[in-house]
Amino acid sequence: MKTPFDDSYFMQKALQEAELAFEKGEVPVGAVVVIKDRIIARGHNLTELLNDVTAHAEMQAITAAANFLGGKYLHDCTLYVTLEPCQMCAGALFWSQISRIVFGARDEERGCLNLKTKLHPKTKIEGGVLEEEASTLIKRFFIEKRNLN
């Protein structure tokens, strides 16, 4: 039986989180953590609001998922994030032992793949899911930000 919950469905939920970040004046990156077709955690960038360089969407979602599960390991979980994780977030994902990472847009400068950041050996990573939508949102944010300054 085919499930309606596929990578596009969950990336759409991550994009909704990114929109919340956009509305708050944050770089619009959103994330959700899923286990068995159920969203157990959500997050979006809060670096400006919290005045905290570590308050990336992935970090918010990792913490929320660990709290939900009652443990630090995210086995059998998938992180959906609208932008390729940075080196810091990839490091946290390594330690969480998350099973899978799915991202939307590539980050050619600071992304973990370009920087060859190691992930946990059991973690699978794939990108390009709703890439155009994720990329468009980030580009729109920076265009608007430049026009305000």
C-alpha positions as a Markdown table, in Angstrom:
| # | Residue | x | y | z |
|---|---|---|---|---|
| 1 | Met | 0.0 | 0.0 | 0.0 |
| 2 | Lys | 1.4 | 3.4 | -1.0 |
| 3 | Thr | 1.5 | 6.0 | 1.7 |
| 4 | Pro | 0.7 | 9.7 | 1.1 |
| 5 | Phe | 3.6 | 10.6 | 3.3 |
| 6 | Asp | 6.6 | 10.8 | 1.0 |
| 7 | Asp | 9.7 | 13.0 | 1.0 |
| 8 | Ser | 7.9 | 15.8 | -0.8 |
| 9 | Tyr | 5.1 | 15.8 | 1.8 |
| 10 | Phe | 7.5 | 16.2 | 4.7 |
| 11 | Met | 9.7 | 18.7 | 2.9 |
| 12 | Gln | 6.5 | 20.8 | 2.5 |
| 13 | Lys | 6.2 | 20.7 | 6.3 |
| 14 | Ala | 9.8 | 21.9 | 6.6 |
| 15 | Leu | 9.1 | 24.7 | 4.1 |
| 16 | Gln | 6.2 | 25.8 | 6.4 |
| 17 | Glu | 8.7 | 26.1 | 9.2 |
| 18 | Ala | 11.0 | 28.1 | 6.9 |
| 19 | Glu | 8.2 | 30.5 | 6.2 |
| 20 | Leu | 7.8 | 31.1 | 10.0 |
| 21 | Ala | 11.5 | 31.9 | 10.1 |
| 22 | Phe | 11.0 | 34.3 | 7.1 |
| 23 | Glu | 8.2 | 36.1 | 8.9 |
| 24 | Lys | 10.4 | 36.6 | 12.0 |
| 25 | Gly | 13.2 | 38.1 | 9.9 |
| 26 | Glu | 15.4 | 35.0 | 10.2 |
| 27 | Val | 17.2 | 33.3 | 7.3 |
| 28 | Pro | 14.3 | 31.0 | 6.2 |
| 29 | Val | 15.4 | 27.5 | 7.0 |
| 30 | Gly | 13.0 | 25.0 | 8.4 |
| 31 | Ala | 13.3 | 21.4 | 9.6 |
| 32 | Val | 11.1 | 18.6 | 10.8 |
| 33 | Val | 12.1 | 15.2 | 12.2 |
| 34 | Val | 10.0 | 12.2 | 11.3 |
| 35 | Ile | 9.8 | 8.7 | 12.6 |
| 36 | Lys | 7.4 | 6.1 | 11.1 |
| 37 | Asp | 5.6 | 8.8 | 9.0 |
| 38 | Arg | 5.0 | 10.9 | 12.1 |
| 39 | Ile | 6.5 | 14.4 | 12.7 |
| 40 | Ile | 8.0 | 14.4 | 16.2 |
| 41 | Ala | 9.8 | 17.7 | 16.1 |
| 42 | Arg | 9.9 | 21.0 | 14.2 |
| 43 | Gly | 12.3 | 23.8 | 14.1 |
| 44 | His | 13.3 | 26.9 | 12.2 |
| 45 | Asn | 16.1 | 29.4 | 12.4 |
| 46 | Leu | 16.1 | 31.5 | 15.6 |
| 47 | Thr | 19.6 | 32.9 | 15.5 |
| 48 | Glu | 18.5 | 36.6 | 15.5 |
| 49 | Leu | 15.6 | 36.2 | 17.9 |
| 50 | Leu | 17.7 | 34.3 | 20.5 |
| 51 | Asn | 21.0 | 36.1 | 19.6 |
| 52 | Asp | 22.5 | 32.6 | 19.4 |
| 53 | Val | 24.7 | 31.5 | 16.4 |
| 54 | Thr | 23.8 | 27.8 | 17.2 |
| 55 | Ala | 20.0 | 28.3 | 17.0 |
| 56 | His | 19.8 | 26.8 | 13.5 |
| 57 | Ala | 16.6 | 25.0 | 12.4 |
| 58 | Glu | 18.4 | 21.6 | 12.5 |
| 59 | Met | 19.6 | 22.2 | 16.1 |
| 60 | Gln | 16.1 | 23.2 | 17.2 |
| 61 | Ala | 14.7 | 20.1 | 15.6 |
| 62 | Ile | 17.4 | 17.7 | 17.0 |
| 63 | Thr | 16.8 | 19.0 | 20.5 |
| 64 | Ala | 13.0 | 18.7 | 20.2 |
| 65 | Ala | 13.2 | 15.2 | 18.7 |
| 66 | Ala | 15.6 | 14.0 | 21.5 |
| 67 | Asn | 13.3 | 15.4 | 24.1 |
| 68 | Phe | 10.3 | 13.7 | 22.5 |
| 69 | Leu | 12.1 | 10.3 | 22.3 |
| 70 | Gly | 13.6 | 10.7 | 25.7 |
| 71 | Gly | 17.1 | 10.0 | 24.5 |
| 72 | Lys | 19.9 | 11.6 | 22.5 |
| 73 | Tyr | 20.0 | 9.1 | 19.6 |
| 74 | Leu | 17.7 | 9.7 | 16.6 |
| 75 | His | 17.8 | 6.1 | 15.2 |
| 76 | Asp | 15.1 | 5.4 | 12.6 |
| 77 | Cys | 14.5 | 9.1 | 12.2 |
| 78 | Thr | 14.7 | 11.3 | 9.1 |
| 79 | Leu | 15.5 | 15.0 | 9.2 |
| 80 | Tyr | 13.9 | 17.1 | 6.5 |
| 81 | Val | 15.6 | 20.4 | 6.1 |
| 82 | Thr | 15.1 | 23.1 | 3.5 |
| 83 | Leu | 18.8 | 23.9 | 3.1 |
| 84 | Glu | 21.8 | 21.5 | 3.1 |
| 85 | Pro | 23.1 | 21.4 | 6.7 |
| 86 | Cys | 26.2 | 23.4 | 7.7 |
| 87 | Gln | 29.2 | 21.9 | 9.3 |
| 88 | Met | 28.0 | 22.6 | 12.8 |
| 89 | Cys | 24.6 | 21.0 | 12.2 |
| 90 | Ala | 26.2 | 18.1 | 10.4 |
| 91 | Gly | 28.4 | 17.5 | 13.5 |
| 92 | Ala | 25.3 | 17.5 | 15.7 |
| 93 | Leu | 23.6 | 15.1 | 13.3 |
| 94 | Phe | 26.6 | 12.9 | 13.4 |
| 95 | Trp | 26.4 | 12.6 | 17.2 |
| 96 | Ser | 22.6 | 12.1 | 17.1 |
| 97 | Gln | 23.2 | 9.0 | 14.8 |
| 98 | Ile | 20.2 | 10.1 | 12.7 |
| 99 | Ser | 19.4 | 7.5 | 10.1 |
| 100 | Arg | 18.6 | 9.8 | 7.2 |
| 101 | Ile | 18.9 | 13.5 | 6.1 |
| 102 | Val | 16.8 | 14.9 | 3.3 |
| 103 | Phe | 17.5 | 18.5 | 2.2 |
| 104 | Gly | 16.0 | 20.9 | -0.3 |
| 105 | Ala | 18.5 | 23.4 | -1.6 |
| 106 | Arg | 22.3 | 23.0 | -1.7 |
| 107 | Asp | 24.5 | 25.4 | 0.2 |
| 108 | Glu | 27.5 | 25.6 | -2.2 |
| 109 | Glu | 29.6 | 27.7 | 0.3 |
| 110 | Arg | 28.8 | 26.4 | 3.7 |
| 111 | Gly | 27.1 | 23.1 | 3.1 |
| 112 | Cys | 28.3 | 19.9 | 4.7 |
| 113 | Leu | 28.7 | 18.0 | 1.4 |
| 114 | Asn | 30.9 | 20.8 | -0.1 |
| 115 | Leu | 33.0 | 21.0 | 3.1 |
| 116 | Lys | 33.2 | 17.2 | 3.2 |
| 117 | Thr | 31.9 | 17.1 | 6.8 |
| 118 | Lys | 31.7 | 13.5 | 8.0 |
| 119 | Leu | 28.3 | 12.1 | 8.9 |
| 120 | His | 27.6 | 9.0 | 10.9 |
| 121 | Pro | 28.5 | 6.0 | 8.8 |
| 122 | Lys | 24.9 | 4.7 | 9.0 |
| 123 | Thr | 23.4 | 8.1 | 8.0 |
| 124 | Lys | 22.1 | 8.4 | 4.5 |
| 125 | Ile | 21.8 | 11.9 | 2.9 |
| 126 | Glu | 20.0 | 13.0 | -0.2 |
| 127 | Gly | 19.2 | 16.4 | -1.5 |
| 128 | Gly | 17.1 | 18.2 | -4.1 |
| 129 | Val | 13.7 | 17.5 | -2.7 |
| 130 | Leu | 11.6 | 20.6 | -3.5 |
| 131 | Glu | 14.9 | 22.3 | -4.2 |
| 132 | Glu | 13.3 | 25.1 | -6.3 |
| 133 | Glu | 10.8 | 26.1 | -3.6 |
| 134 | Ala | 13.5 | 26.1 | -0.9 |
| 135 | Ser | 16.0 | 28.0 | -3.0 |
| 136 | Thr | 13.4 | 30.6 | -4.1 |
| 137 | Leu | 12.4 | 31.3 | -0.5 |
| 138 | Ile | 16.0 | 31.9 | 0.6 |
| 139 | Lys | 16.8 | 34.1 | -2.5 |
| 140 | Arg | 13.6 | 36.1 | -1.8 |
| 141 | Phe | 14.7 | 36.7 | 1.8 |
| 142 | Phe | 18.1 | 38.0 | 0.8 |
| 143 | Ile | 16.7 | 40.2 | -2.0 |
| 144 | Glu | 14.2 | 41.8 | 0.4 |
| 145 | Lys | 16.9 | 42.2 | 3.1 |
| 146 | Arg | 19.2 | 44.0 | 0.6 |
| 147 | Asn | 16.4 | 46.3 | -0.5 |
| 148 | Leu | 15.7 | 47.3 | 3.1 |
| 149 | Asn | 19.3 | 48.3 | 3.7 |
